[in-house]
């Protein structure tokens, strides 16, 4: 997630009253370490304001780790049934759709979890290099393509966000490398080729801007 993306989502969440948000489920939440330390602006702009409102927030992810309340596969009907029993009024689906192979099935599961009339807050990359951790389907949709995954849903708000170039990314996403180190590494494909590829796809974005999409939907 990018900083401006987290700020946009934070503003959207702030506009919804507690009765429309909570209980809230963060789908594909990743770990507390990721949310609070690797990308601390996620905690600052999204979760800290929610936590101050004292509503119930749960997290779900395919892996089990600190900061994850429910671990399982959202394509497993038994796991979906477990999450549906929480009767959540809203869900966060942030930067996860490009990490799943079947977008339609995943979004059907999200819709089955959230109460009818509830809200889904979504985001993901619109123009962004291939992301190798752990899998990238290269799903780089526009807003209309995402809306089509939720039949009958109403668009509350949406945006394509210019998140700047590589030099403005979170340091963790850059691998901690400077521009000079990145360019030097890109000239050495013979050294650890799989890791080289991760660097090579980022080089154009030293000057080229990345963009993300973000969306708020109200389910039928």
C-alpha positions in Angstrom: 0.0 0.0 0.0 1.1 3.6 -0.7 0.9 6.5 1.7 -1.6 8.6 -0.4 -3.7 5.5 -0.8 -3.8 4.9 2.9 -4.8 8.6 3.5 -7.7 8.3 0.9 -9.0 5.2 2.6 -8.7 6.8 6.0 -10.8 9.7 5.0 -13.4 7.4 3.5 -13.6 5.4 6.8 -13.9 8.6 8.8 -17.0 9.6 6.9 -19.0 6.5 7.8 -20.8 6.4 11.2 -19.9 3.6 13.7 -23.2 1.8 13.0 -22.2 1.3 9.3 -18.6 0.2 10.0 -18.5 -2.0 13.0 -18.0 -4.9 13.4 -15.3 -4.6 10.7 -13.2 -7.4 9.1 -9.8 -6.7 7.5 -9.6 -9.4 4.8 -6.0 -10.3 3.8 -4.8 -8.2 6.6 -1.2 -9.6 6.8 0.6 -9.4 10.1 0.8 -6.7 12.8 4.5 -6.4 11.9 3.6 -5.5 8.3 0.8 -3.0 9.2 2.6 -1.3 12.1 6.3 -1.4 11.2 7.0 -2.3 7.6 4.3 0.2 6.4 3.5 2.2 9.5 1.3 4.6 7.7 -1.3 1.8 7.4 -1.6 1.9 11.2 -1.4 5.7 11.4 -3.9 6.5 8.7 -6.3 3.6 8.8 -6.3 1.5 12.0 -5.3 4.0 14.7 -8.4 6.3 13.9 -10.6 3.2 13.8 -9.3 1.9 17.1 -10.0 5.3 18.7 -13.6 4.8 17.8 -13.6 1.6 20.0 -15.6 -0.5 17.5 -14.9 -4.2 17.0 -12.2 -4.9 14.4 -11.1 -8.4 13.3 -8.3 -9.5 10.9 -8.2 -12.5 8.6 -5.4 -13.9 6.5 -4.4 -17.1 4.9 -1.4 -17.3 7.2 -1.4 -17.6 11.0 0.8 -14.9 12.7 0.6 -12.3 15.4 -2.0 -9.7 14.6 -4.2 -12.1 12.7 -7.4 -13.2 14.4 -8.7 -15.8 11.9 -6.4 -17.7 9.5 -7.7 -19.6 6.5 -8.4 -19.6 2.8 -11.3 -17.4 1.7 -12.0 -19.9 -1.1 -12.8 -22.5 1.6 -16.6 -22.5 2.2 -16.1 -23.6 5.8 -13.8 -20.6 6.5 -16.3 -18.3 4.7 -19.0 -19.6 6.9 -16.9 -19.0 10.0 -16.3 -15.4 9.0 -20.0 -14.9 8.0 -21.0 -15.8 11.6 -19.3 -12.6 12.8 -22.0 -10.6 11.1 -19.6 -7.8 10.0 -21.1 -4.6 8.7 -18.0 -3.7 6.6 -14.8 -5.2 5.2 -11.4 -3.9 4.1 -10.0 -5.7 1.0 -6.8 -3.7 0.6 -4.1 -4.7 -1.9 -5.2 -8.3 -2.0 -7.0 -8.9 -5.3 -3.8 -9.1 -7.4 -2.6 -11.8 -5.0 -5.4 -14.2 -5.7 -5.9 -16.3 -8.9 -9.7 -16.3 -9.0 -10.9 -12.7 -8.4 -14.6 -13.6 -9.0 -14.7 -16.4 -6.4 -12.8 -14.3 -3.9 -15.2 -11.3 -4.2 -18.2 -13.6 -4.0 -16.8 -14.9 -0.7 -16.3 -11.3 0.6 -19.9 -10.5 -0.4 -21.1 -13.6 1.5 -19.3 -12.5 4.7 -20.5 -8.9 4.9 -24.1 -8.2 5.9 -26.5 -7.1 3.1 -26.3 -3.4 2.7 -22.8 -3.4 4.3 -19.7 -1.6 3.0 -16.6 -2.9 1.3 -13.5 -0.7 1.1 -11.1 -1.9 -1.6 -7.8 -0.9 -3.1 -5.0 -2.2 -5.3 -2.4 -1.4 -7.9 -3.5 0.2 -11.2 -0.1 0.8 -12.7 2.6 -1.0 -10.8 5.5 -3.4 -11.5 5.1 -7.1 -10.9 5.1 -7.9 -7.2 6.7 -11.2 -6.4 5.6 -11.8 -2.8 4.0 -14.2 -2.8 2.1 -14.3 -6.1 1.0 -11.6 -8.5 -1.7 -12.3 -11.1 -0.9 -8.8 -12.7 -4.5 -7.8 -12.1 -4.3 -4.1 -12.7 -7.9 -3.1 -13.1 -9.7 0.2 -13.5 -12.5 1.0 -11.1 -15.2 -0.3 -13.4 -13.6 -3.7 -13.6 -13.6 -4.0 -9.8 -17.2 -2.9 -9.5 -18.2 -5.6 -11.9 -16.9 -8.2 -9.4 -19.7 -7.1 -7.0 -23.0 -7.4 -8.9 -25.6 -5.0 -7.6 -23.2 -3.0 -5.4 -23.4 0.8 -5.4 -20.3 2.9 -5.8 -20.0 5.3 -2.9 -16.7 6.8 -4.0 -13.7 5.8 -6.1 -10.3 7.2 -7.2 -7.3 6.5 -9.3 -4.4 7.8 -7.1 -1.1 9.0 -8.4 1.3 7.6 -5.7 4.5 9.0 -7.1 7.7 7.4 -8.5 10.0 4.7 -7.0 11.9 7.3 -5.0 8.7 8.2 -3.1 7.9 4.6 -2.2 8.0 3.1 1.2 11.7 2.1 1.9 10.7 -1.5 2.6 9.1 -1.8 -0.9 12.4 -0.5 -2.4 14.3 -3.2 -0.6 16.2 -0.5 1.3 18.1 0.4 -1.9 19.2 3.8 -3.2 18.8 4.7 -6.8 22.5 4.1 -7.5 22.4 0.6 -5.9 19.2 -0.3 -7.8 20.7 0.7 -11.2 23.9 -1.2 -10.3 22.0 -4.3 -9.3 19.9 -4.1 -12.6 23.2 -4.5 -14.5 24.0 -7.8 -12.9 21.4 -10.4 -14.1 23.9 -13.2 -13.7 23.9 -12.8 -9.9 20.9 -14.4 -8.2 18.7 -14.1 -11.3 15.3 -14.4 -9.5 16.2 -11.6 -7.2 17.6 -9.6 -10.1 14.2 -9.8 -11.8 12.5 -8.2 -8.8 14.8 -5.2 -9.2 14.7 -5.0 -13.0 10.9 -4.6 -13.2 11.2 -1.6 -10.8 13.8 0.3 -12.8 11.3 2.2 -15.1 9.5 3.4 -12.0 12.5 5.4 -10.8 10.9 8.1 -13.1 7.6 6.6 -14.0 4.7 7.1 -11.6 2.8 4.3 -10.0 -1.0 4.5 -9.6 -3.4 2.7 -7.4 -7.2 2.3 -7.5 -9.4 2.7 -4.4 -13.1 2.1 -4.1 -15.9 2.2 -1.5 -18.9 0.0 -2.3 -22.2 -0.5 -0.6 -23.6 -4.0 -1.1 -27.1 -4.7 -2.1 
